[in-house]
Amino acid sequence: MYKSFAAGLCSLTYLPFSSARGLPHYRPGHGEDSCNRSYEASPGPGVESYEIGGNGTTYWPYYIFKSSHFNPPVWEINATGEPLAPGFIFTTPSDFSTTPVVKQPAPQIFTSEGQLVWSGPAVNATNFKWQDFDGAPTLTYWSGVSSAGGNTGHGYGNVTFLDTSYDVQYVVCPDLGLVIPGDVSEVCQADIHESYVTDRNTILVSAYNSTPADLSSVNGSTSGHVFDCLFFEIDPKSGEILFRWSALEHVPVTDSHEPLHETGGATVPFDYFHINSVVNIGEYYLVNSRHTWTVYLLDRQGNIVWRFAGDTGGDFGALPDGGTFRWQHHPRPHNVTDTAFDLSIFNNNNQAVDNSSSHPTDVLVYHLPYQPNNATPPVLRRNLQTSPPLFADSQGSYQADLANGNQFVNFGQLPLIKEYGPATDGSDVRWTGRAGPDNLVQLYRSFKKFWHATPSTKPSLVVLPHSNSSSQSKGYVSWNGATDVTGWNVYEGASQRSLHFVGQIGVRGFETQFDVACWAEYVQVGAIVNGTEVRKSEVISTS
């Protein structure tokens, strides 16, 4: 396992307690012999602090800190040493099965070395990412209830907006009037799959509605039920629904590649479309259907402009060699012009239901015109493959726009992330991270992005006595979500009002351990950003 942690500050500044300040106060039980009067208060260089839990249990190994309650996964990392894109990793580790493997599911931010940067609340979350909202960098994530049984693969919840202090700005909790199998009632009804902030400061969310339908055309009942896949455009500030689109109103059930099997009733509706992605391209919408193997371009009124089908090409005609796709996720537009754009697709290429795991998962990038015609067929620009081949039945994401030209691929129910160099065939894998066992842990989507944040909370400080009473206590400090801290000022004193600066330590991972003088009754630390102390912890008693 490759691990490398930033060294932080190397230089220390020590201020001895001089006679002008008076002699140090001795802690009860230490006495003169066990606490030297000439001792110069020194927090030492600071060291990274963590323990590892999960050994001997079903849990994947996880970190344990003393200054926080977070338990992020321990990443298995392999890196070639070739340049990686700058930025942090945004993802949402969670259990994929009923076996508890993830100690603490949550939206989380990590470094490329596997260090925790920020952990959100311990909730079932997806789609955690950096987005621009109202001209400001914003974090968004979906959280709520993931459905099970005949409703597996969907969810009902809300979307939270956070600013660069991690303060909640908005919570989009739409009541969409959905019918949920089993007469279940959920207050917030946004689906797990999509929560995309548009360039017009709205949000697009997906939804699943149990709807009566005639399924005789697919050898089902004339009084059957389907999941009508919907998306809504919503104003996050007011909660107003600005636009609604229904798959059932535009796409027949006969277009589905999903087998009917035992579905189609009121308790297990036929999931013929399975929407899992929707974004806007200016006034257009780009909608993905996993189960029809098709990406749809819609106009502003919701009419289908074209169908790009993974088996036949749809309105574009025959696909280029190596360019077919099936059961796909996360279509995204890139390099958009007035006439054309590049379209990336995470091509699962298989799913568990049809037992077609002989088709390796890959990433495809096409060049498509807005108006399909025989003179401008699809051009396959990239085909990122894996060696050895991977088979991701569900989920996944692809990010083509890393700062240095690298590419970022997340493999869904295989809790793997890979960062590729610019090569278009996937031959240049520069970093691989694993956060759990295949098919037991899932990373719905993952992203890498610049992010600068100063939390509105105070740094968290804990002081624990050494097992030997004549030795120094240990301090442990962390600041959940702080991205730009370069060091910590340490203050110690015999009382809360007599704290003095005693030295400076560098940042060592998520949690930094430092020495506390044996005479100190109270300790406080202050975070340094750009050479300035920006926030202090609470004053902590050492007794």
N, C-alpha and C positions, 0 to 999 in steps of 0.2 A: 504494500500500500504506500503510495506516495503522499507525503504530507509535508508542507512547508509553511511555517507561520511567520508573519511579519515580525521583525525584531523590535520595532518601535524605537523609542529614544534610547541612546546608549550612554549619554552623559548624565550625571547626577549632580545636584547641588545640595550640599549639606550645610545646615546652620546649627552649630553647636549651641547648647544651652549655656550661656555665659553667666557670670556672676551678676551681670546687670539685670538678668531676668530672674535671678534667684535659683536656688538648687532645685532639682527635680523633686516632685512629690513621690514618695515611695508607696507602692500599692500595698495594702494590708496583706500580711503573710509573706511578703518578699524579704523585707529587711535589708540592712546595709550590705550584708555579706552577699546577698543574692541579686542585688541590683546596684551595680557599680556607679558611684557618684560621677565618675569621669566619663561615663558612657555618653557618646555623642549620638543624639537621635538620628537615625539613618534608616529609611524605609528599604534600602537595598535596591537592586536593579529591577525587581519585579520579575515574576515568572508566570508562565501560563498555568492556569489551574482548571482541572476537570477530573472527573472520575468516569468510568465506563460501566453502565448497567446493562442488564439483559442477558448476561451469560447464564446458561443453564435454564433459560425460559424460552417461550415461543417468540419473545420479542427480538427484533433485530437490535444489535448493539446501539445504545443511545448515551448521550452525554448527561452527566449530572454535575451541576454547578452548586456552589454554596451561596452565592449572592442572588440567585434567581431560581425559579421553579421550573424553568424550561428544560425539556428533554428531547432535543433534536436528534435525528439519526446520525450515526457515525458513517461518513461517506467512505466507500472504497474508491480510491482515485488512482488512475494511471495517466501519466502525462509524458509526452515525448520531449518536452523542453522547447518545442517550437513556439513562436509567439502566439499568445492567446489574446482575444479581444478584451479590453478593459471593461469593468463593470461587475455587477453582482448577479447571482442566480436567484430567480424568483420561482418558487414551486410550492406544491401542496402535498406532501407525503400523507398517504392514508391507506387503510386496509382495503384490499381488493376482495377478500373473502370473509367468512365468519371467524376465521382464525385471527386472534389479536396479535399482530406483528409490529405495528407502529405504536410506540409507547405514547406519543402525544401528537395526534393529527392536528395540523394548524397551517395557516399560510405562513411561509418562512422565507427569509433571505439568507443566502450563504455566499461566502467567497469561493473562488476557484480552488482554494486549499481545503475547503470543507468546513471552515469556521462559520458558526452562526453569527449573523449580523443582527437580525430581528426575528422575533417569533410573535405572531399574533395570538389571538385567543385560541384556546383548545377547542376548535369547532371543525365540523366536516366542511371542507372548503375546496373550491376549484377556481380555475381561471384567475389566479393571482398574478397581477402584472402592473407595470408602470404604464400610465396613459396620460395624455394631455387633456385637461378639462378646464375650460374657461381661461386658457392661456397659462395654466400653472401645472407643474408636474404633480401627478396624483396617483395614488395606489388604489386599485379596486380589487375586490374579491367577492365571489359568491359564497354564501354559507347557508345551510339549511338542512333539510331532510332528504337523504337519498332513498329512493323508493326500492321496494323489494318485491318478491313474488312475481305476479303477473305484470307488475309495473316496473320491473328491474331496468336499470339503466337511465332512469329519469330522476328528477328531483323537484323540490318545491322550497323556495327560499327567497332571500333578499340579496342585494348587492350593496356593499359598503364602500364609501369613498373616504380615503384618508389623505390629509395634507402632509407636508414635509416635516411636521411635528408629530405625525401619527395620531392626530386628533380627528375624530369622525366629523366629516363635513356634511354628508348626506347618506341616507339609507333608503334605497329604492326597494319598496316592499309592495309590489303590485298585487291587488286583488283583481284577477282577470276573469272571474266567474267560471273557472274551469270545473269540469266534472272529473273527479278522481275515482278510479276503480275502488270498490269497497266502501263507497259512501264516505270516504275520508275527507276531512275538512282541514285545509291549511290556510293560514292568514296570508302568508306571502307565497306567491305562486310562480315566481321566475324559475326557470329550469336551470339545471347545472351547466348546460353546454355552452351558452354564449352570454357574454355581458360586455359588449363592444361599445366604446365611447366614440361617437362620430366626430367629424370635423365641424359639425354644427352644434356641438355641445348637447347632444342627446345621447341616449343609450339604447342599444338594440339588445333585447333579451328574447330567448326562445321559450316555448311553452308547449305542453302536451295536454290535449283535451280529449277525453273519451267521448266518442261520437257515434251514433247509430249509422250504419252504412250497409248497402247491398253488396255482399261479397260473393255473389254467385258467379261473377266473371273470373274469380280465382278459386272456384270450386268450394266456396264457403256458403254460409247461410245468407238468405235474402234479408234477414233481420239481424245481421252481425254488428260488430262494433270495431272501430279503428281508433288509433290515436291520430287525431287531426293535429298535425304539427303546425304550430303558429309562431310568428315572431311579432314583437311589438316595438315600436319606437316610442320612447318615453322621455319626458323632461325630468331629469333627476331632481331639480329644485322644487318643482310643484307636484310631481307624480302624475302629471297629465299624460294620458295616452294620446299620441299624435298620429299613429298609424298602426294598422293591424293587417297581417297577411295570413291566409289560410292555405295550406298545401292541398287540402281536399277540394277546395274551390278551383284549383288550377291543374292538378296532376292526378290522373286516374290511378286506381289501385293496381291496375294491370301493369303499370310501369315498374312495379317492385320486383326485386330479386330475392327478397326475404321469403322463405318458405312459410306457408300458413300454419302448418303442423296443427297444434291443438289450440291455437289462438283464434281470435275472432269473436269471442263472446264478451259479455258485459264485464266479467271479472278479469279477463285476459284479452284486451283489445289487440287487434292486429296492428303491429307497428310497421306499417308498410313504407313509410317515408323516412323517419328518423332524422330530423333536423339536428345538426350539431355545430353549425357555423353560419353566421350571417354578419356581413360587414357592408358598409356603403362605399361606393366609388363615385364621389360627387353626388349626383341625383339618382344614380343607379343603386340597386341592392344586389349583392352576390350571396346566394343561398346555397348551402350544401345539403344534399340528401345522401346519407350513407347507404340506405337500402335500395335506392334506385340507381346507385353508382353514377350520379349526375350532379353537376354544378349548374345552377340556373342564374342567368342575369335577368333582373327585373327592372322595369322602368319605375318611375316615381309613383305610379298608380298601382303597381303590383303585377302588371301584365308581364308575361314571360317574353323576353326579347330573344334569347337563345338558350339552348340546352347543350351542355358539353358533357357527353356521356362517356364513361370509362371503357365501355366495351365496343361501341360503334362509332364514337366521336360525336353522335347526335347531329346537330345542325351543321357541324364542321366537316362531316365526312370522315373517311378513314384516318385513324390515328397513326403517327409515325412509329417505326419499329422501336420497341421497348417503351412505348408510351401509353399502354393500357393501364387502367386502375380500377380497383374494386374496394368497397367497404371503407372509403377514404374519410379522412378527417382534416380539418383546419385549412381549407383553401384560403389563400390570402393574395391580394393584388400587390404588385411591385412595379416600379418604373412606369407609372401611369402617364400616358400622353392623351392627346385629344382623339386619337384614332385606335390605340391599342394599349395593351398592358401585358406584363408577365404574370402568370398565375402559378403559384406554388401549391402543391398538394402533398400531404402526408399520406402515402398510399399504403394502408394496412395490408391490402391485397388478399386478406383472408379473414375469416371470423370463426368462432368456435361452433356456431350453430350448423354450418354446412360442412364442418370438418375438413376444411380445405387448407390445411397448414403446409401444403407443399409449395405455396407461393410466397417467396421472401418479401418482407416489407422493405419499401424504399421511399425516396423522396423524388418527386417529379416537378420540374419547372417548365412551363410552356410559355410561348408567346402567342397571344390571341388578339384578333381584331375585335372591335366593338360590334361590327356587322360581319357575320361569317359569309364567306363566298369561296368558290372553288379556286379563285386566283390566290387566296391567302390562307392556305391550310395551317393547322396548328404546327408550330415549330417546337421541338423538344430541346430546350436549352440545357437542362441539367438532369442527370439521373444519379442520385446519391445512393449507392448500395453499401451494404455492410459485409464484412468478411471476418469471421464466418457469418452466414446469413442469419438474420433475426426474423421472428414471426410474431408480430404484435397483433393480436386479435382485435383489440379495441384501444381507443384513445390515441393520443400522439399529437405532436406539434412540430413545426419547422419555422425557424427564424433565419431569414436570408440577409438581414441588414445589419450585422454586427459592425462595430466601428472600423475595424481593420480589414473588412472583407471576409472574415471568417463566417461560418454557418453553424447553427445551433439546432440540434435535433433531440427531441424528447420521445421516448418509446412507450409511453402510456402504461399498460399493465405489466410491461417489463420495466421496472423502475431504474432505467438507464438514461443517461443524458450523454450526448457526444458533441464535442465541438470540433468541426472540420475546418481545415484551411480553405482557401478559395477554389481549389480544384473542383471541377463540375461532376466528377465521377465518384466522389466519396473516397478516393484513395489516400487522402491526407487527413487521417484522424489524429488530432493533437491532444485531445483530453477526453477521458471517459470517467464518469462518476456513477456509482451504484448506491442506491439508498435502501435496498432490501432484496428479498428473493423474488424471482419471477413469479407472476400470477398470485402473489400474496400481498404485495405492496404495489400501489399505483401512483403515478405522477400524471395527472390528467393532462396538463400542459406545463411547460417550463420555458422561461425566457431569461435572457441576459441583457442587462441595461445599466447605464449610468444611473446613479441615484445618490443624492446628497440630502441628508436629513439630520436635524437636531431635535431630539424628542422633547416634548413639553414636560415630561416627567423628570424627576431627579435621578442622578446615578444611584445605583443600589450598592450599599456598603454593608458588609457583615464582618465582625471581628470575633475570632474564636481563640480561646486561650490555648497555649501550648500544653501538651501533656505534662511537661516538666515545669513546675511553677516558677523556677528560677530563670526560665528562658523567655524569649520574646513571644508575644501573641502574634497571630497571623491575621492580616486584613485581606478581604476579598472584595473586589469591586468590578462591576459591570454596568453597562448603560444600554439597555435594550434598544437597538435601532440606530444608535449613533454611528455615523459613517466616517466622520472626519476628525475624531479625537486622536491626538498624537501623544498625549501624555497625561499624567495625573499629578497635581500638587497634593502633598500630604501634610495635614495639620494634626498636631498632637498637643495635649495639655493635661494639667492636673484637674481642671474643671472646664465646664462648657464655655466659660468666659475667658479662659486663659489659653486658648488654642494658639499655637505658633506654627508657622511654616517650618518643616523639618527636612524637606527634600522633594525631589521630583522623580517619578518613575515613568517608564515607557508603557505603552499598551502592549499586552501580550495575549493575543487571542481574544475570545469573547469575555473571559474573566481573567483578571490579573491578581495574583497574590503578592503581598509585600509584607515586610517585617514591621511590627509595632513595638516601640520601646517598652521595656518591662515596667517602667514607671508611669506610662501614660494611662490616664483614667478615661480619656475621651479622644476620639479620632474623627476626622472629617477629610474628605477628598474633594478636589475640584477638577473638572474636566477642562483640558486645554485644547482649543481649536484655533489654528492659525496664530499660534503664539499667545493667545488670550484665554484667560480662564472664563468659561461661559456659564457653568452651572456647578453648584456644589451639592454634595449629598447631604443627608441628614447627619447631625452629630450623633455618633454612636458610642455608647458606654462600653468599656472593655471588661467590666466586671459582671 
